[in-house]
Amino acid sequence: MSSFLDSTLTALFLYIVVAQSWNLIGGMAGYASFGQVAFYGVGGYAVALLMLDASLSFWVALPLAAVIAGAYGLLLGLPLLRLRGEYFAVATLVAAAATQALASWQPAFTSQGAGLTITTVGTHQTTPYLGAGGFTLLFAGLALFSVCLVAALTHTRLGYALRVVRDDERLARAVGVRAGATKLTAFAVSAALAGLAGGASAFRLVTVTPGQMFDPTITVLTIAMVVLGGAGTVLGPVVGAIVLTALTTAVDAVLPASRDLILALVILAAVLFVPRGIGRGGQGIRLPAHLRGSRPPGHTTLLR
């Protein structure tokens, strides 16, 4: 397998994990978080510090990093989930920026601006470096785990409760759903899943810096993938990740300078014409008025 294919597949599988993590809180619960990268970064730094300072194996540090990211999600979720709509979105964006700032100010995290470098060779290494093929398999496994986890949760009491909270939170409370605990649990699981992706990425990168691990572009692309594929569905984030990964790869090969513009136009078109996501098949395709033709009064504008 070529290094290019390895790199592309690894990026795809990584984004599937992060997209599924956002899908839990943004798609299933209806709370659009703009701070998912905070948990990704916390997971990355947790792996780096556990391997460097505690001399733990990567295979031990990775699940611990997910737990740490999940605990951080609980800590942030307690005040943030009292907000709703645009207030929640802005608050999560601020929380992510604050987390990056804290990491940047900590000498133990930055090493005078050079970042943290995980030891992967020599007598002090705790885990041999996996290599391109090894990381592709690792991220493929994490992607499969994230899909199976979300699929399983959709059929649990938590999954049903999340959908009720998303549709009408006051109704959810009226029928006995503990909305606060439900949202907080989803937020923590979402954070842990993002931390899992960040932790694996940290080992792959070897050297981690706040700018890498808390890059807001990760959150933007993640949300775009979920919305494009179909928020609140199991396969939607997978479809969205495949489409955007393929698109970015093609654009980088032909028009790299226009990448951001082309991606923005594609995402805008998807939101306008396929508001429910392409992962839902033909459901929810919205056509321009001149293509819809005449409709009887009251006829829906969505093709079912």
N, C-alpha and C positions, 0 to 999 in steps of 0.2 A: 504494500500500500504506500503510495507516494506521500511525502511530507505535506504537500498541499491538500490532499484529500484528508489526511489525518487532522490537519489544522481546521479545515472546514467542518468536518464531522464533529470534532471536539467543541467548536463554537456552537454548532447546532444543538448538541446535547446539553451544553451548559445553559443555553437560553431556554430550552424546554423546562429545565428544573426551575429557573428563576421565574419563568412565565407561569408555571403551575403554582409557584408560591404566591405570586400576586393574584392569581385567579381565585385562590381561597378567600381572600379578604375583599378584593375588588370585584370579582365576578359573582361568587356565590353569596357573599354578604352584602354587596352593593356599597362598600366603603372604598372609594377610590383613593388609594394611598400613593403619594408621590415620594415616599421615603424608603422604598424597598431596598435601595442600595445601602442604607445604613446597616441592615442586618447582614447583607452580603459582605460588607467591609468588616463588621465585627467578627463574623465567622472566619474571614481570611486572617485577620490579626490574631485571633484566638489560636488557630493552627500554628502560625509562625511562632508565637510566644511559647506555646506548649512544647513545640519541638525544640526550640532554642534554649529556653530557660528551665523547663522541666524535663528535658531530654526524653520526651515521650515519642513513641512510634507514631507515624502519620496515621496508622489505622486505629490508634487509640485517640489521638488528638482530634481526628475528624468528627466522630460522634460527640465528643465533648464540646467541640466548637458549635455544633448544632444546638446542644443544650444551652450553651452560653448565649447564643443568638436568640433562642426561644425565651430565655429568662429576660433578656434585654427587651424583647417584644412585650412581655408581660409588664415590665416596668414602664415602658412608654405607653402601652395600651390603656393603663389605668386612667390617666388624665385625657389622652387624645380621643379615646372612643366615646367620651361624653359629648364630643362635637359631631357634627353631621355635615354632609355636602361639601361645599367649597371651603368651609372653615376647617373641616377635618383634612382636606387635601392640602391646604396651605400649612397647617400645623405639622403634618408629616414631612412636608418639604423643608420646613424650618428645622425639624428634629434631625433630618439627615444632614443638613448643612452644619448644625451644631455638633453632631457626632464626628463629622470630618474635621471640624475645627479642633475639637478636643484631641483627636488622634494626632493632628499636626503639631499641637503644642506640647505633646508628651515626648520628652527626650528618649524614653524607652521605646517609643514606637517609630521614631524618625531617624535615630542615629545621626544627628546633625544634618538631616536632609537627605541622607543616602538611603534611607529605608532600612528594612530588616532583610537579611539574607539568610535563608534556611540552608543549613549545611547538608549537602547532598553527596559529598565525596569525602574520603579520608576516614580517619579513625573516630571522628566525632559525629559522623552521620548517624541518625537514628533509623532511617529508612532509605534504601537505595532509590535513586531517581527512577521513575517509571518509564521515561522515554515517550516518544510521540504515540506509538501504538498502545502503550500501557495506559496513557491518559485518555485516549479515545475509548478504550474499553471501560475505564473507570467512569467517565462521564456518561457513557451509554447505560451503564448499570444504574447510575443516579437518576438519569432521565426515566428509565423504566420504573424505578422505585417511586418517583414523584407522580407519574401517571397512575400507577396502581394505588398509591395512597389517596389521591384525589378521587379516583373512581370508587374506592372503598368508602371514603367519607361521605360521598353523595348519598349512599344508601344507609347511613347510620342516623341516629337521632340528631346528631350534630348537623349533618347535612340538611335534613328536613327543616330543622330549626333555623339554620342560616337563610334558607330560601324564604321562610315566612318573615324573618326579620328584614330581608331585602325588600320584599313586596309591601309590607306594612308593619312597621315596628310597633305601633300602638296596638294593632290587632294581635301581634305576637304576644305582647304582654297580657292582653285580655284573655287569650286562650291558654295562658299558663306557661308560655315559653320564657325562660330566664334570659332575656335579651342581652343583658350586660355580660353574664358569664359566657353566653354563646359567642358573642363578638370577641371577647377577650381570649377565649380558647382558640378561635380561628386565627386571630392575630398572632398568637404565640406559635402555633403550628406553622403559619405562613413565614414567620421570622426564622424559625428553626430550619425550614427547607431552604430559604435564601442563604442562611449561614452555612448550610451544607455545601451549596454551590460555591460560596466564597472561600470556604476552607480548602476545597479541592483545587480551586483556581490559584490560591496562594502557593501551594506546593508546586503546581505546574509552572508558575511564574518564577519561583525561587526567591526573587527579590520583590518585596511588596512595599508600596509607598501609599500614603493617604490619597494621593491623586489617582492612583490606579484603583484602589479598593473602594473608593467612595465616588467614583466617576458618575455624575448624574445621568450621563448618556445611557448607562445600564438601565436605569429606571424608565427612561423615555422609550427605549427600544422594547423593553419588557411589556409596558402597557400597550404599545402599538401592536405587538404580536398577539396579545390576548384579545384586544378589540378587533383586530383584523380576522383572527380565527374564529372568535365567538366566545365572549365572556360568559362565565358561568357553566360552560360545558367542559367535559373531560378532554375531548380531542381538539377543541378550539385552539388552545395554546400551542399544541403540537403542529397543527396546520399553519397557524400564524408564524411560528418559528421557522418552519420549513420554507414558507414563501419569502419571508424577509431575509433569511440567510441566503437563499438562492439569489434573491434580487441584489443584495449587497455584494455578493461574490461576482455577479455578472457586471454590475456597475463599476466595481473596482477594477475590473479587467478592461473595460472599454472607456468609461468616462469617470475616472476617480475624483476629479475636481468637482464634479456635479453630483456626487453621491448624496449629500444631505438634501439638496433641492429635489432630486428625483424621489428619494424616500418620503419626503414631506408630501409631495404631490400624490404618490401612491396611497399613502395613509389617508390623506384628505379624501381621495376618490372612494376609498373603501368605506369611510365613515358616511359619506353622502349617499352612495349607491348600494352598499351592503351593510346597513347599520347594525344588523344582528350578527354579522360575521360570516365569512365564506365557509367556515367549518360547518355551518348549518345547512349546507347545500343551497337549494334555490329559495329557501325561506327568507323572507325579509328583504328581497331585492327591490330597491326603490328606483323606478325609472323616471327620467325627466318627463315633464308634463306633456311635451309635444310627441312623445313616444307612447304615452299611455292611452291616447285617443279619448273618445268620449266615454263617460262612465255614468251609470244611473246614479241619481242623487243618493248620497250616503254610502256609495260603494267604496270599499277600502282601497287605498293607494298602494298597498303592499301585495305583491304577488305571493300567493300561498301555494 
